[in-house]
Amino acid sequence: MSDRDARHRQSMQKLKAHVDERVAAATEQRGLLMVFTGNGKGKTTAAWGTVTRALGYGYRVGVVQFIKGLWECGERERLDGDANLEVAVMATGFTWETQNRDSDIAACRSVWREAERMLADPAVYLVVLDEITYMLKFGYLDFATLKQALDNRPAEQTVIVTGRNAHRDLLSMADTVTEMQEIRHAFNSGIQARRGIDY
């Protein structure tokens, strides 16, 4: 064995020992609060991936879409027949061009009631609050209301929050925060979003 191979093997053994030590130390079991934020693509896609994983194990899942509810959503279409999946959409709500703040607030609060119900249900293993960060940013939903629901949810329930510009207090509360960083986006080069790839 060469010196390089020996160093690599020793490095891998140290890494394995470190990982094994961390796994052994992780003894707490409870649901998580996860935030997928940042300007890069993939926040909602990552959340739907976790939805698929949970459904694959037979868990009940709730998804609340605060912006993209009326848009085509391949993941939602594919999983729609799963009896363990419930999706609530802000069907009459937010659009980028709206000038009717009162209508947007009413639509947000209507779908938020569905979210509150899911967040209070111990049978729902995973709840996704997709694009809720915009509702906080624009003042359609008060952060204290969201915080109370998150704090009082069942101990085994995991919640994923997606969207840009996540509230700093939400980031502080979260167990896991992933920031999607945009390096390059095809749309900025004039390439249209592709069905089945981007939505």
N, CA and C of each residue as an Amber inpcrd file, in Angstrom:
protein
   597
   0.8450000  -1.1870000   0.0000000   0.0000000   0.0000000   0.0000000
   0.8850000   1.2430000   0.0000000   0.5720000   2.2030000  -0.8570000
   1.3760000   3.4190000  -0.9370000   1.1080000   4.3060000   0.2750000
   2.0120000   5.2620000   0.4920000   1.8250000   6.2140000   1.5970000
   0.5270000   7.0000000   1.4110000   0.2450000   7.3540000   0.1600000
  -0.9810000   8.1130000  -0.1220000  -2.2140000   7.2850000   0.2320000
  -2.2210000   6.0250000  -0.1560000  -3.3430000   5.1480000   0.1700000
  -3.4790000   4.9530000   1.6810000  -2.3570000   4.8380000   2.3480000
  -2.3820000   4.6560000   3.8040000  -2.9480000   5.8930000   4.4930000
  -2.5590000   7.0800000   4.0240000  -3.0750000   8.3350000   4.6020000
  -4.5800000   8.4510000   4.3530000  -4.9850000   8.0720000   3.1480000
  -6.4140000   8.1330000   2.8180000  -7.2080000   7.1800000   3.7140000
  -6.6890000   5.9760000   3.8990000  -7.3740000   4.9950000   4.7340000
  -7.4600000   5.4730000   6.1760000  -6.3750000   6.0440000   6.6720000
  -6.3610000   6.5650000   8.0440000  -7.3650000   7.7140000   8.1860000
  -7.4170000   8.5770000   7.1750000  -8.3580000   9.6970000   7.1980000
  -9.8020000   9.1960000   7.2100000 -10.0910000   8.1820000   6.4040000
 -11.4420000   7.6200000   6.3540000 -11.8130000   6.9430000   7.6730000
 -10.8510000   6.3000000   8.3190000 -11.1150000   5.6610000   9.6080000
 -11.4290000   6.7060000  10.6690000 -10.7130000   7.8300000  10.6470000
 -10.9830000   8.9190000  11.5950000 -12.3690000   9.5080000  11.3580000
 -12.7030000   9.6810000  10.0750000 -14.0160000  10.2260000   9.7440000
 -15.1210000   9.2890000  10.2190000 -14.9670000   7.9970000   9.9740000
 -15.9560000   7.0120000  10.4070000 -16.1050000   7.0200000  11.9270000
 -14.9810000   7.0940000  12.6370000 -15.0330000   7.1250000  14.1040000
 -15.7710000   8.3750000  14.5830000 -15.5320000   9.4950000  13.9240000
 -16.1990000  10.7530000  14.2800000 -17.7050000  10.6410000  14.0410000
 -18.0840000  10.1010000  12.8790000 -19.5020000   9.9410000  12.5650000
 -20.1610000   8.9840000  13.5520000 -19.5040000   7.8620000  13.8520000
 -20.0580000   6.8940000  14.8060000 -20.2670000   7.5270000  16.1760000
 -19.3270000   8.3700000  16.5740000 -19.4300000   9.0700000  17.8590000
 -20.6290000  10.0130000  17.8760000 -20.8310000  10.7380000  16.7640000
 -21.9650000  11.6680000  16.6730000 -23.2940000  10.9130000  16.6770000
 -23.3510000   9.7880000  15.9720000 -24.5670000   8.9830000  15.9320000
 -24.9030000   8.4670000  17.3300000 -23.8990000   7.9970000  18.0480000
 -24.1130000   7.4750000  19.4010000 -24.5840000   8.5690000  20.3600000
 -24.1460000   9.8070000  20.1290000 -24.5080000  10.9100000  21.0220000
 -25.9100000  11.4490000  20.7500000 -26.4610000  11.1640000  19.5730000
 -27.7880000  11.6670000  19.2040000 -28.8510000  10.7430000  19.7890000
 -29.3160000  11.0670000  21.0070000 -30.2480000  10.1920000  21.7150000
 -31.6670000  10.7560000  21.7920000 -31.8400000  12.0470000  21.5220000
 -33.1670000  12.6710000  21.6260000 -34.0120000  12.3180000  20.4090000
 -35.2780000  11.9630000  20.6510000 -36.1970000  11.6550000  19.5620000
 -37.3940000  12.5850000  19.6500000 -37.6170000  13.3560000  18.5950000
 -38.7630000  14.2610000  18.5110000 -38.8610000  14.7750000  17.0840000
 -39.9810000  15.4000000  16.7870000 -40.1370000  16.0420000  15.4860000
 -39.2180000  17.2430000  15.3650000 -38.9590000  17.6340000  14.1340000
 -38.0370000  18.7320000  13.8510000 -38.7720000  19.9320000  13.2630000
 -38.1610000  21.0940000  13.4020000 -38.5630000  22.2710000  12.6460000
 -37.4400000  22.5300000  11.6510000 -37.7700000  22.4240000  10.3660000
 -36.7850000  22.5890000   9.3080000 -37.1710000  23.7980000   8.4570000
 -36.1860000  24.5850000   8.0620000 -36.4230000  25.7470000   7.2100000
 -35.5560000  25.6240000   5.9710000 -36.2070000  25.6690000   4.8060000
 -35.5070000  25.7020000   3.5190000 -35.6930000  27.1010000   2.9540000
 -34.6120000  27.8720000   2.9260000 -34.7120000  29.2740000   2.5390000
 -33.6010000  29.6200000   1.5490000 -33.4580000  30.9030000   1.2480000
 -32.4240000  31.3590000   0.3190000 -32.9960000  31.6840000  -1.0490000
 -32.1580000  32.3010000  -1.8850000 -32.5970000  32.7610000  -3.1990000
 -32.5010000  31.6930000  -4.2830000 -31.8970000  30.5630000  -3.9680000
 -31.7050000  29.5270000  -4.9750000 -32.9340000  28.6660000  -5.1800000
 -32.9290000  27.9580000  -6.3080000 -34.0220000  27.0560000  -6.6760000
 -33.9560000  25.7810000  -5.8430000 -35.1140000  25.1970000  -5.5370000
 -35.1310000  23.8780000  -4.9330000 -35.7480000  23.7630000  -3.5570000
 -36.2290000  24.8530000  -2.9860000 -36.7780000  24.8070000  -1.6290000
 -38.0500000  23.9470000  -1.5640000 -38.9890000  24.2620000  -2.4300000
 -40.2320000  23.4970000  -2.4630000 -39.9740000  22.0720000  -2.9410000
 -39.0910000  21.9210000  -3.9110000 -38.7610000  20.5900000  -4.4210000
 -38.1900000  19.7140000  -3.3170000 -37.3250000  20.2780000  -2.4900000
 -36.7580000  19.5260000  -1.3710000 -37.8490000  19.1330000  -0.3790000
 -38.7740000  20.0370000  -0.1330000 -39.8700000  19.7270000   0.7920000
 -40.7280000  18.5870000   0.2460000 -41.0570000  18.6220000  -1.0490000
 -41.8440000  17.5470000  -1.6440000 -41.0870000  16.2290000  -1.6240000
 -39.7830000  16.2810000  -1.7410000 -38.9920000  15.0610000  -1.6200000
 -39.1580000  14.4270000  -0.2540000 -39.1760000  15.2520000   0.7840000
 -39.3780000  14.7470000   2.1400000 -40.8070000  14.2470000   2.3230000
 -41.7640000  14.9200000   1.6950000 -43.1530000  14.4450000   1.7100000
 -43.2220000  13.0380000   1.1310000 -42.5680000  12.8380000  -0.0130000
 -42.5680000  11.5240000  -0.6640000 -41.9510000  10.4670000   0.2400000
 -40.8710000  10.8260000   0.8930000 -40.2080000   9.9000000   1.8150000
 -41.1480000   9.4930000   2.9540000 -41.7940000  10.4740000   3.5700000
 -42.6890000  10.1780000   4.6940000 -43.8700000   9.3250000   4.2400000
 -44.4510000   9.6650000   3.0860000 -45.5610000   8.8710000   2.5660000
 -45.1120000   7.4440000   2.2640000 -43.8850000   7.3000000   1.8070000
 -43.3520000   5.9720000   1.5130000 -43.3170000   5.0700000   2.7330000
 -43.1940000   5.6560000   3.8990000 -43.2060000   4.8910000   5.1490000
 -44.6120000   4.7830000   5.7520000 -45.6020000   5.3190000   5.0510000
 -46.9760000   5.1990000   5.5170000 -47.4170000   6.2650000   6.5060000
 -46.6590000   7.3550000   6.6330000 -47.0320000   8.4200000   7.5610000
 -48.0380000   9.3700000   6.9150000 -48.8400000  10.0190000   7.7580000
 -49.7610000  11.0640000   7.2840000 -49.0080000  12.3710000   7.1340000
 -49.3060000  13.0850000   6.0440000 -48.6010000  14.3170000   5.7020000
 -49.6130000  15.3820000   5.2960000 -49.3660000  16.6150000   5.7430000
 -50.1550000  17.7600000   5.3090000 -49.2590000  18.7840000   4.6380000
 -49.7020000  19.2970000   3.4940000 -48.9720000  20.3400000   2.7780000
 -49.9020000  21.5330000   2.6090000 -49.4090000  22.7180000   2.9790000
 -50.1730000  23.9530000   2.8000000 -49.3650000  24.8470000   1.8750000
 -49.9460000  25.1660000   0.7180000 -49.2410000  25.9850000  -0.2790000
 -49.8090000  27.3990000  -0.2460000 -48.9580000  28.3520000   0.1450000
 -49.4170000  29.7250000   0.3400000 -49.3260000  30.5860000  -0.9090000
 -48.5670000  30.1700000  -1.9100000 -48.4740000  30.9650000  -3.1300000
 -48.7800000  30.1420000  -4.3690000 -48.2020000  28.9700000  -4.4640000
 -48.2350000  28.2210000  -5.7130000 -49.4530000  27.3190000  -5.8540000
 -50.4590000  27.5340000  -5.0450000 -51.5840000  26.6230000  -5.0240000
 -52.3100000  26.4640000  -6.3450000 -52.4360000  27.5380000  -7.1140000
 -53.1430000  27.4620000  -8.3860000 -52.2310000  27.0550000  -9.5350000
 -50.9120000  27.0480000  -9.3020000 -49.9680000  26.6900000 -10.3520000
 -49.9350000  25.1740000 -10.5160000 -49.5190000  24.7390000 -11.6900000
 -49.2820000  23.3110000 -11.8800000 -48.1910000  22.8590000 -10.9190000
 -48.3680000  21.6780000 -10.3830000 -47.3770000  21.1390000  -9.4460000
 -47.2920000  19.6340000  -9.6800000 -46.2450000  19.2070000 -10.3720000
 -46.0960000  17.8030000 -10.7320000 -46.0840000  16.8800000  -9.5370000
 -45.4230000  17.3090000  -8.4480000 -45.3660000  16.4740000  -7.2440000
 -46.7600000  16.2660000  -6.6680000 -47.5230000  17.3520000  -6.6150000
 -48.8790000  17.2650000  -6.0640000 -49.7420000  16.3680000  -6.9460000
 -49.5940000  16.5240000  -8.2690000 -50.3700000  15.6930000  -9.1950000
 -50.0410000  14.2100000  -9.0100000 -48.7610000  13.8910000  -8.8500000
 -48.3330000  12.4940000  -8.7520000 -48.7920000  11.8480000  -7.4430000
 -48.7770000  12.6140000  -6.3570000 -49.0710000  12.0640000  -5.0390000
 -50.5300000  12.2300000  -4.6320000 -51.3120000  12.8770000  -5.4730000
 -52.6830000  13.2650000  -5.1290000 -53.5480000  12.1040000  -4.6570000
 -53.3500000  10.9130000  -5.1870000 -54.1990000   9.7920000  -4.8150000
 -53.8300000   9.1130000  -3.5100000 -52.7550000   9.5490000  -2.8630000
 -52.3230000   8.9170000  -1.6200000 -53.2490000   9.3330000  -0.4790000
 -53.8850000   8.3590000   0.1400000 -54.8510000   8.6380000   1.2100000
 -54.2090000   9.3010000   2.4180000 -52.8840000   9.1900000   2.5570000
 -52.1930000   9.7970000   3.6980000 -51.7560000  11.2410000   3.4460000
 -52.0480000  11.7730000   2.2590000 -51.6440000  13.1390000   1.9200000
 -52.8510000  14.0580000   1.8670000 -52.7490000  15.1720000   2.5730000
 -53.7500000  16.2440000   2.4850000 -53.0430000  17.5120000   2.0440000
 -53.5810000  18.1630000   1.0110000 -52.9990000  19.4050000   0.5100000
 -54.0520000  20.5050000   0.5810000 -53.6800000  21.6290000   1.1740000
 -54.5380000  22.8150000   1.2030000 -53.8130000  23.9190000   0.4410000
 -54.5390000  24.6030000  -0.4320000 -53.9150000  25.6440000  -1.2570000
 -54.6070000  26.9770000  -1.0370000 -53.8350000  28.0260000  -1.1830000
 -54.3610000  29.3850000  -1.0910000 -54.9610000  29.7170000  -2.4510000
 -56.0640000  29.0440000  -2.7550000 -56.5870000  28.9970000  -4.1180000
 -57.0310000  30.3440000  -4.6590000 -57.5090000  31.2140000  -3.8070000
 -57.9750000  32.5070000  -4.3050000 -57.0260000  33.6160000  -3.9010000
 -55.8310000  33.2370000  -3.4970000 -54.9880000  34.1950000  -2.8030000
 -53.9260000  34.8690000  -3.6060000 -52.7690000  34.9270000  -3.0200000
 -51.6700000  35.7760000  -3.4310000 -51.2630000  35.5780000  -4.8810000
 -51.1190000  36.6750000  -5.5860000 -50.4320000  36.6800000  -6.8770000
 -49.4740000  37.8550000  -6.8420000 -48.4390000  37.7960000  -7.6710000
 -47.4330000  38.8580000  -7.6470000 -48.0140000  40.1890000  -8.0990000
 -49.0800000  40.1600000  -8.9100000 -49.6210000  41.3900000  -9.4820000
 -50.7750000  41.9810000  -8.6720000 -51.1910000  41.2970000  -7.6230000
 -52.4020000  41.7310000  -6.9310000 -52.2750000  43.1380000  -6.3650000
 -53.3820000  43.8140000  -6.3850000 -53.4550000  45.1230000  -5.7420000
 -54.4760000  45.0920000  -4.6070000 -54.9850000  43.9100000  -4.3020000
 -56.0400000  43.7870000  -3.3090000 -55.4910000  43.1330000  -2.0420000
 -54.8940000  43.9270000  -1.1920000 -54.2710000  43.4230000   0.0290000
 -55.2940000  42.7330000   0.9360000 -56.4800000  43.3060000   1.0460000
 -57.5030000  42.7120000   1.9220000 -57.8770000  41.3080000   1.4570000
 -57.9970000  41.1260000   0.1520000 -58.3170000  39.8110000  -0.3950000
 -57.2000000  38.8160000  -0.1230000 -55.9540000  39.2790000  -0.2790000
 -54.8010000  38.4060000  -0.0190000 -54.7500000  37.9860000   1.4470000
 -54.9860000  38.9440000   2.3420000 -54.9580000  38.6380000   3.7780000
 -56.0570000  37.6310000   4.1160000 -57.2540000  37.8340000   3.5660000
 -58.3630000  36.9150000   3.8330000 -58.0390000  35.5130000   3.3190000
 -57.4420000  35.4300000   2.1310000 -57.0900000  34.1270000   1.5670000
 -56.0090000  33.4520000   2.4000000 -55.0320000  34.2300000   2.8450000
 -53.9690000  33.6840000   3.6860000 -54.5540000  33.1430000   4.9870000
 -55.3870000  33.9080000   5.6200000 -55.9490000  33.4800000   6.9070000
 -56.8590000  32.2640000   6.7590000 -57.5290000  32.1760000   5.6230000
 -58.3930000  31.0180000   5.3840000 -57.5710000  29.7310000   5.2970000
 -56.4860000  29.7600000   4.5160000 -55.6660000  28.5530000   4.3830000
 -54.8410000  28.3280000   5.6580000 -54.5370000  29.4080000   6.3810000
 -53.8240000  29.2530000   7.6550000 -54.6440000  28.4290000   8.6520000
 -55.9610000  28.5710000   8.6210000 -56.8030000  27.7620000   9.5170000
 -56.6160000  26.2690000   9.2350000 -56.4360000  25.9160000   7.9730000
 -56.1520000  24.5170000   7.6260000 -54.7910000  24.1040000   8.1920000
 -53.8210000  25.0010000   8.0840000 -52.4840000  24.7200000   8.6240000
 -52.5460000  24.5290000  10.1350000 -53.2800000  25.4050000  10.8220000
 -53.4070000  25.2870000  12.2820000 -53.9980000  23.9410000  12.6780000
 -54.9940000  23.4960000  11.9290000 -55.6230000  22.2090000  12.2230000
 -54.6060000  21.0790000  12.0690000 -53.8310000  21.1150000  10.9860000
 -52.8110000  20.0850000  10.7670000 -51.7460000  20.1150000  11.8610000
 -51.3310000  21.3300000  12.2360000 -50.2820000  21.4830000  13.2390000
 -50.7310000  21.0380000  14.6320000 -52.0340000  20.9300000  14.8430000
 -52.5520000  20.4970000  16.1400000 -52.8800000  19.0020000  16.1640000
 -52.7510000  18.3290000  15.0280000 -53.1850000  16.9380000  14.9070000
 -52.0090000  15.9800000  15.1260000 -52.0080000  15.2170000  16.2040000
 -50.8900000  14.3050000  16.4740000 -50.7630000  13.1740000  15.4590000
 -51.7990000  12.9510000  14.6530000 -51.7350000  11.8950000  13.6370000
 -50.9740000  12.3530000  12.3910000 -50.7450000  13.6680000  12.2580000
 -50.0260000  14.1890000  11.0890000 -48.5390000  14.2460000  11.4300000
 -47.7790000  13.4010000  10.7720000 -46.3560000  13.2280000  11.0640000
 -45.4910000  14.3620000  10.5140000 -45.8890000  14.8820000   9.3450000
 -45.1240000  15.9400000   8.6730000 -46.0820000  16.9840000   8.1340000
 -45.7590000  18.2650000   8.3860000 -46.5160000  19.3850000   7.8280000
 -45.5370000  20.2710000   7.0630000 -45.8920000  20.5900000   5.8200000
 -45.0900000  21.5150000   5.0180000 -45.8610000  22.8170000   4.8790000
 -45.2230000  23.9140000   5.2530000 -45.7900000  25.2600000   5.0990000
 -45.0180000  25.9310000   3.9610000 -45.4740000  25.6730000   2.7450000
 -44.7490000  26.0800000   1.5460000 -44.9640000  27.5560000   1.2420000
 -43.8670000  28.2910000   1.1840000 -43.8540000  29.7290000   0.8590000
 -44.5220000  30.5940000   1.9290000 -44.6080000  30.0990000   3.1520000
 -45.2340000  30.8960000   4.2120000 -44.3830000  32.1050000   4.5880000
 -43.1000000  32.0750000   4.2570000 -42.2290000  33.2030000   4.5960000
 -42.7270000  34.5070000   3.9710000 -43.3480000  34.4110000   2.7820000
 -43.8780000  35.6120000   2.1370000 -45.0640000  36.1750000   2.9150000
 -45.8520000  35.2940000   3.5120000 -47.0100000  35.7560000   4.2800000
 -46.5550000  36.5550000   5.5000000 -45.4340000  36.1310000   6.0900000
 -44.8640000  36.8720000   7.2160000 -44.2670000  38.1930000   6.7350000
 -43.5200000  38.1310000   5.6500000 -42.8350000  39.3210000   5.1220000
 -43.8190000  40.4380000   4.7750000 -44.9550000  40.0730000   4.1720000
 -45.9250000  41.0680000   3.7410000 -46.9490000  41.4160000   4.8160000
 -46.8330000  40.7700000   5.9830000 -47.7180000  41.1030000   7.0880000
 -49.0970000  40.4760000   6.9820000 -49.2580000  39.4530000   6.1520000
 -50.5500000  38.7840000   6.0260000 -50.7840000  37.8410000   7.2070000
 -49.6960000  37.3700000   7.7920000 -49.7620000  36.4880000   8.9520000
 -48.7490000  36.9890000   9.9700000 -49.1640000  37.0620000  11.2080000
 -48.3050000  37.5490000  12.2750000 -47.3490000  36.4460000  12.7240000
 -46.0750000  36.7880000  12.9330000 -45.1050000  35.7790000  13.3440000
 -45.4930000  35.1170000  14.6650000 -46.0450000  35.8800000  15.5910000
 -46.4330000  35.3220000  16.8940000 -47.4760000  34.2130000  16.7220000
 -48.3570000  34.3610000  15.7520000 -49.3730000  33.3350000  15.4890000
 -48.7160000  32.0540000  15.0020000 -47.7650000  32.1990000  14.0680000
 -47.0310000  31.0310000  13.5780000 -46.2320000  30.3870000  14.7000000
 -45.5410000  31.1910000  15.4850000 -44.7010000  30.6730000  16.5600000
 -45.5270000  29.8720000  17.5710000 -46.6840000  30.3910000  17.9240000
 -47.5370000  29.6960000  18.8900000 -47.9450000  28.3210000  18.3650000
 -48.3270000  28.2610000  17.0950000 -48.7350000  26.9800000  16.5110000
 -47.5650000  26.0020000  16.4530000 -46.3760000  26.5110000  16.1210000
 -45.1930000  25.6480000  16.0730000 -44.8010000  25.1690000  17.4650000
 -44.8450000  26.0630000  18.4300000 -44.4720000  25.7010000  19.8050000
 -45.4170000  24.6640000  20.4070000 -46.6840000  24.7060000  20.0120000
 -47.7020000  23.8430000  20.6200000 -48.0190000  22.5930000  19.8040000
 -47.2960000  22.3770000  18.7280000 -47.5810000  21.2020000  17.8920000
 -47.1920000  19.9210000  18.6430000 -47.7190000  18.7740000  18.1940000
 -47.3530000  17.4950000  18.8290000 -45.8460000  17.2600000  18.7660000
 -45.3150000  16.6470000  19.7970000 -43.8610000  16.4920000  19.9250000
 -43.2430000  15.6770000  18.8000000 -43.9820000  14.7490000  18.2270000
 -43.4350000  13.8840000  17.1730000 -43.5880000  14.4640000  15.7800000
 -44.2300000  15.6170000  15.6690000 -44.5170000  16.1910000  14.3520000
 -43.3510000  17.0340000  13.8410000 -42.9720000  16.7880000  12.5950000
 -41.9560000  17.5980000  11.9270000 -42.6470000  18.6140000  11.0330000
 -42.0900000  19.8210000  10.9880000 -42.6150000  20.8890000  10.1390000
 -41.4890000  21.3910000   9.2500000 -41.8000000  21.5350000   7.9670000
 -40.8720000  22.1540000   7.0210000 -41.4750000  23.4740000   6.5580000
 -40.7170000  24.5430000   6.7000000 -41.1030000  25.8700000   6.2330000
 -40.2290000  26.1950000   5.0300000 -40.8490000  26.6490000   3.9380000
 -40.0580000  27.0370000   2.7720000 -40.3100000  28.4900000   2.4090000
 -39.3430000  29.0670000   1.7170000 -39.4950000  30.4140000   1.1690000
 -38.2860000  31.2830000   1.4270000 -38.1480000  32.2920000   0.6100000
 -37.0470000  33.2490000   0.7490000 -37.2410000  34.1150000   1.9820000
 -36.1540000  34.7460000   2.3960000 -36.1860000  35.7570000   3.4600000
 -36.8840000  35.2650000   4.7270000 -36.4870000  34.0980000   5.1900000
 -37.0990000  33.5550000   6.4010000 -36.8680000  34.4960000   7.5880000
 -37.8890000  34.6660000   8.3870000 -37.8500000  35.5270000   9.5700000
 -36.7030000  35.0820000  10.4860000 -35.9450000  36.0390000  11.0010000
 -34.7600000  35.6980000  11.8170000 -35.1300000  34.8900000  13.0600000
 -36.2940000  35.1630000  13.6520000 -36.7050000  34.4030000  14.8330000
 -37.1000000  32.9730000  14.4640000 -37.6160000  32.7960000  13.2650000
 -37.9160000  31.4560000  12.7730000 -36.6200000  30.6710000  12.5780000
 -35.6120000  31.3230000  12.0370000 -34.3070000  30.6750000  11.8680000
 -33.7270000  30.2720000  13.2220000 -33.9100000  31.1160000  14.2240000
 -33.4040000  30.8120000  15.5660000 -34.1210000  29.6050000  16.1780000
 -35.3940000  29.4440000  15.8880000 -36.1880000  28.3390000  16.4310000
 -35.8600000  27.0090000  15.7590000 -35.4250000  27.0570000  14.5150000
 -35.3210000  25.8520000  13.6870000 -34.2280000  24.9030000  14.1660000
 -34.4920000  23.5950000  13.9980000 -33.4860000  22.5740000  14.2640000
 -32.5330000  22.4330000  13.0900000 -33.0650000  22.5800000  11.8870000
 -32.2750000  22.4510000  10.6670000 -32.6200000  23.6120000   9.7440000
 -31.6130000  24.3090000   9.2680000 -31.8030000  25.3940000   8.2940000
 -30.9200000  25.1000000   7.0980000 -31.5380000  25.0700000   5.9220000
 -30.7920000  24.8980000   4.6830000 -31.0350000  26.1200000   3.8240000
 -29.9550000  26.7500000   3.3850000 -30.0620000  27.9150000   2.5140000
 -29.6770000  27.5120000   1.0980000 -30.6330000  27.6510000   0.1880000
 -30.3680000  27.3920000  -1.2190000 -29.7170000  28.6390000  -1.8170000
 -28.5110000  28.4930000  -2.3030000 -27.7720000  29.6270000  -2.8530000
 -27.7700000  29.5550000  -4.3700000 -28.2130000  30.6230000  -5.0010000
 -28.2140000  30.6560000  -6.4570000 -26.8240000  30.9950000  -6.9850000
 -26.2820000  30.1200000  -7.7780000 -25.0260000  30.3780000  -8.4890000
 -25.3440000  30.8450000  -9.9060000 -26.2730000  30.1300000 -10.5350000
 -26.7270000  30.4760000 -11.8810000 -28.1260000  29.9090000 -12.0390000
 -28.9870000  30.6370000 -12.7450000 -30.3320000  30.1390000 -13.0090000
 -30.6310000  30.3130000 -14.4910000 -31.1070000  29.2540000 -15.1170000
 -31.3740000  29.2690000 -16.5550000 -32.3250000  30.3850000 -16.9600000
 -33.3070000  30.6980000 -16.1310000 -34.2890000  31.7310000 -16.4450000
 -33.6160000  33.0750000 -16.7200000 -32.5340000  33.3500000 -15.9890000
 -31.8230000  34.6190000 -16.1700000 -31.1100000  34.7020000 -17.5060000
 -30.9900000  33.5560000 -18.1800000 -30.4070000  33.5250000 -19.5240000
 -31.4930000  33.4480000 -20.5880000 -32.7380000  33.6550000 -20.1840000
 -33.8370000  33.6610000 -21.1350000 -34.4180000  32.2980000 -21.4400000
 -34.1020000  31.2890000 -20.6400000 -34.6180000  29.9420000 -20.8610000
 -35.8990000  29.7680000 -20.0550000 -36.9580000  29.3400000 -20.7280000
 -38.2490000  29.1880000 -20.0650000 -38.2320000  28.0260000 -19.0640000
 -39.0580000  28.1640000 -18.0130000 -39.2410000  27.0780000 -17.0500000
 -39.8280000  25.8760000 -17.7800000 -39.3460000  24.6890000 -17.4310000
 -39.7600000  23.4580000 -18.1180000 -40.7000000  22.6350000 -17.2410000
 -41.8150000  22.2420000 -17.8570000 -42.7810000  21.3850000 -17.1820000
 -42.1260000  20.0560000 -16.8500000 -42.2930000  19.5970000 -15.6330000
 -41.6900000  18.3460000 -15.2020000 -40.2750000  18.4990000 -14.6800000
 -39.7050000  19.6720000 -14.8460000 -38.3580000  19.9670000 -14.3270000
 -38.4340000  21.0960000 -13.3130000 -39.0030000  22.2210000 -13.7160000
 -39.1050000  23.3840000 -12.8350000 -40.4310000  23.4520000 -12.0810000
 -41.4330000  22.7450000 -12.5790000 -42.7420000  22.7520000 -11.9020000
 -43.4860000  21.4840000 -12.2400000
